[in-house]
């Protein structure tokens, strides 16, 4: 992951990696654990999620759960490949 990546990109990548660890890149996950691991405050994370959902990179499920769309998975995978 590039040191110049945005918090949005870092969150997408972390969400992708966490979902992939469950065996399903589209798994529904609670974003709060990922935000805590990244050192992001909840308010900032809510804004990031709102913008990523508007751009169709992820979908919200309730208040605290999200999952990656196909477009979000592709972006995260692309970011991981370009970091290598």
LOLONU-630320 format. One line per field, with one value per atom (N, C-alpha, C, O): residue in one letter; y, z, x; atom name. Coordinates in steps of 0.1 Angstrom, whole numbers. Layout:
type: [a:...]
Y: [Y:...]
Z: [Z:...]
X: [X:...]
atom: [CA:...]
***
This chain:
type: [x:x:x:x:x:x:x:x:x:x:x:x:x:x:x:x:x:x:x:x:x:x:x:x:x:x:x:x:x:x:x:x:x:x:x:x:x:x:x:x:x:x:x:x:x:x:x:x:x:x:x:x:x:x:x:x:x:x:x:x:x:x:x:x:x:x:x:x:x:x:x:x:x:x:x:x:x:x:x:x:x:x:x:x:x:x:x:x:x:x:x:x:x:x:x:x:x:x:x:x:x:x:x:x:x:x:x:x:x:x:x:x:x:x:x:x:x:x:x:x:x:x:x:x:x:x:x:x:x:x:x:x:x:x:x:x:x:x:x:x:x:x:x:x:x:x:x:x:x:x:x:x:x:x:x:x:x:x:x:x:x:x:x:x:x:x:x:x:x:x:x:x:x:x:x:x:x:x:x:x:x:x:x:x:x:x:x:x:x:x:x:x:x:x:x:x:x:x:x:x:x:x:x:x:x:x:x:x:x:x:x:x:x:x:x:x:x:x:x:x:x:x:x:x:x:x:x:x:x:x:x:x:x:x:x:x:x:x:x:x:x:x:x:x:x:x:x:x:x:x:x:x:x:x:x:x:x:x:x:x:x:x:x:x:x:x:x:x:x:x:x:x:x:x:x:x:x:x:x:x:x:x:x:x:x:x:x:x:x:x:x:x:x:x:x:x:x:x:x:x:x:x:x:x:x:x:x:x:x:x:x:x:x:x:x:x:x:x:x:x:x:x:x:x:x:x:x:x:x:x:x:x:x:x:x:x]
Y: [-12:0:12:13:21:34:43:44:50:60:72:80:73:84:81:89:69:65:73:76:75:83:74:62:80:72:64:52:69:61:49:38:50:39:29:17:34:25:17:5:24:17:6:-5:9:0:-13:-24:-10:-21:-30:-42:-23:-31:-38:-50:-32:-39:-51:-62:-50:-60:-72:-84:-69:-79:-86:-98:-79:-85:-94:-105:-89:-97:-110:-121:-108:-119:-130:-142:-126:-135:-144:-155:-139:-147:-157:-166:-155:-164:-158:-164:-146:-139:-125:-118:-120:-105:-96:-84:-102:-94:-96:-93:-101:-103:-90:-80:-91:-80:-79:-88:-67:-66:-53:-43:-53:-41:-32:-36:-20:-11:-6:-1:-7:-1:-7:0:-20:-27:-23:-22:-22:-18:-4:0:5:19:20:28:12:12:7:13:-3:-8:2:2:10:21:33:42:34:47:58:70:55:65:67:58:80:83:80:79:77:72:83:79:96:106:106:107:106:106:93:94:82:70:70:65:76:78:86:83:96:105:97:98:89:81:71:69:64:54:61:55:72:79:82:80:87:90:78:77:67:55:48:42:50:44:52:47:66:74:71:72:67:63:49:44:41:27:18:8:21:12:2:-8:6:-2:1:11:-8:-7:-7:-15:1:1:-9:-11:-16:-25:-21:-24:-13:-8:3:10:5:16:14:23:1:-1:-12:-15:-17:-28:-24:-16:-28:-25:-37:-47:-37:-47:-41:-31:-46:-41:-45:-57:-36:-40:-45:-46:-50:-55:-44:-46:-32:-20:-17:-14:-18:-16:-27:-24:-40:-50:-48:-50:-44:-42:-30:-31:-20:-9:-13:-9:-20:-25:-34:-33:-43:-52:-45:-48:-35:-27:-20:-19:-14:-7:-16:-12:-28:-37:-42:-43:-44:-48:-37:-39:-24:-13:-10:-4:-14:-12:-22:-19:-33:-43:-39:-46]
Z: [0:0:0:8:-9:-10:2:7:5:16:12:20:-1:-6:-8:-13:-4:-6:4:15:-1:8:18:17:29:39:32:37:22:15:9:11:2:-4:6:5:17:28:34:37:36:41:32:36:19:9:9:8:9:9:21:20:33:45:46:50:41:40:31:34:20:10:16:15:23:29:40:41:48:59:54:59:44:38:31:32:24:17:27:24:39:50:54:59:52:55:44:46:33:21:11:0:14:5:5:15:-7:-8:-6:-5:-7:-6:8:10:18:31:38:36:45:53:66:73:68:79:87:81:100:108:106:108:101:98:110:109:122:134:137:142:136:139:129:133:117:106:109:108:112:115:127:127:137:149:146:150:138:133:125:126:118:110:118:113:130:138:133:136:127:122:132:139:134:143:136:124:144:139:130:120:134:125:112:101:111:98:90:78:97:90:84:74:91:86:73:64:73:61:49:38:52:42:36:24:45:41:32:22:36:29:15:5:13:0:-8:-20:-2:-9:-14:-24:-6:-10:-21:-30:-21:-32:-45:-56:-44:-56:-60:-69:-53:-56:-54:-61:-44:-41:-29:-28:-21:-11:-9:-13:-2:2:17:24:23:37:40:33:52:57:71:80:73:87:90:81:103:107:107:104:110:112:103:104:94:85:71:66:64:50:42:48:29:21:8:3:2:-11:-23:-23:-32:-45:-54:-50:-66:-75:-79:-80:-80:-83:-72:-75:-60:-48:-48:-45:-50:-50:-61:-59:-73:-84:-80:-83:-74:-71:-60:-61:-50:-40:-45:-42:-54:-60:-69:-68:-76:-85:-76:-80:-65:-56:-50:-48:-46:-41:-51:-48:-64:-74:-78:-81:-78:-81:-70:-73:-58:-47:-47:-41:-54:-55:-64:-66]
X: [8:0:9:18:6:14:12:1:23:22:14:9:11:4:-11:-19:-15:-29:-38:-34:-50:-59:-65:-65:-71:-78:-89:-92:-96:-106:-100:-106:-89:-83:-78:-80:-72:-67:-79:-77:-90:-102:-107:-110:-108:-113:-104:-108:-91:-81:-82:-82:-83:-84:-97:-98:-108:-121:-120:-126:-114:-112:-104:-108:-93:-85:-92:-91:-99:-107:-118:-120:-125:-136:-130:-136:-119:-112:-108:-108:-104:-100:-112:-109:-124:-136:-139:-147:-133:-135:-145:-147:-150:-160:-157:-158:-152:-148:-160:-159:-172:-185:-191:-203:-184:-189:-194:-187:-204:-209:-201:-201:-195:-186:-190:-195:-187:-188:-176:-165:-178:-167:-160:-148:-166:-159:-146:-137:-145:-133:-122:-110:-125:-116:-111:-99:-120:-117:-108:-98:-110:-101:-87:-77:-87:-74:-66:-53:-73:-67:-64:-56:-69:-67:-76:-73:-87:-97:-108:-112:-112:-123:-136:-137:-146:-159:-165:-171:-164:-170:-164:-171:-151:-143:-147:-149:-148:-152:-166:-168:-175:-189:-189:-196:-181:-180:-173:-178:-163:-156:-166:-167:-174:-183:-194:-199:-199:-209:-204:-212:-192:-187:-184:-187:-179:-177:-190:-190:-200:-213:-219:-225:-217:-222:-215:-221:-203:-195:-197:-190:-205:-209:-197:-195:-188:-177:-181:-175:-191:-196:-210:-216:-217:-231:-232:-225:-241:-243:-254:-264:-253:-263:-265:-258:-276:-278:-269:-264:-267:-259:-244:-236:-240:-225:-219:-207:-227:-222:-222:-230:-212:-210:-205:-200:-206:-199:-195:-201:-185:-179:-187:-192:-189:-195:-185:-173:-189:-179:-169:-157:-174:-166:-155:-144:-160:-151:-140:-129:-144:-134:-124:-112:-128:-119:-109:-97:-114:-105:-95:-84:-100:-91:-80:-68:-84:-75:-65:-53:-70:-61:-51:-39:-55:-46:-36:-24:-40:-30:-20:-8:-24:-15:-5:6:-10:-1:9:19:6:15:27:37:25:36:47:57]
atom: [N:CA:C:O:N:CA:C:O:N:CA:C:O:N:CA:C:O:N:CA:C:O:N:CA:C:O:N:CA:C:O:N:CA:C:O:N:CA:C:O:N:CA:C:O:N:CA:C:O:N:CA:C:O:N:CA:C:O:N:CA:C:O:N:CA:C:O:N:CA:C:O:N:CA:C:O:N:CA:C:O:N:CA:C:O:N:CA:C:O:N:CA:C:O:N:CA:C:O:N:CA:C:O:N:CA:C:O:N:CA:C:O:N:CA:C:O:N:CA:C:O:N:CA:C:O:N:CA:C:O:N:CA:C:O:N:CA:C:O:N:CA:C:O:N:CA:C:O:N:CA:C:O:N:CA:C:O:N:CA:C:O:N:CA:C:O:N:CA:C:O:N:CA:C:O:N:CA:C:O:N:CA:C:O:N:CA:C:O:N:CA:C:O:N:CA:C:O:N:CA:C:O:N:CA:C:O:N:CA:C:O:N:CA:C:O:N:CA:C:O:N:CA:C:O:N:CA:C:O:N:CA:C:O:N:CA:C:O:N:CA:C:O:N:CA:C:O:N:CA:C:O:N:CA:C:O:N:CA:C:O:N:CA:C:O:N:CA:C:O:N:CA:C:O:N:CA:C:O:N:CA:C:O:N:CA:C:O:N:CA:C:O:N:CA:C:O:N:CA:C:O:N:CA:C:O:N:CA:C:O:N:CA:C:O:N:CA:C:O:N:CA:C:O:N:CA:C:O:N:CA:C:O:N:CA:C:O:N:CA:C:O:N:CA:C:O:N:CA:C:O:N:CA:C:O:N:CA:C:O:N:CA:C:O:N:CA:C:O:N:CA:C:O:N:CA:C:O]
***
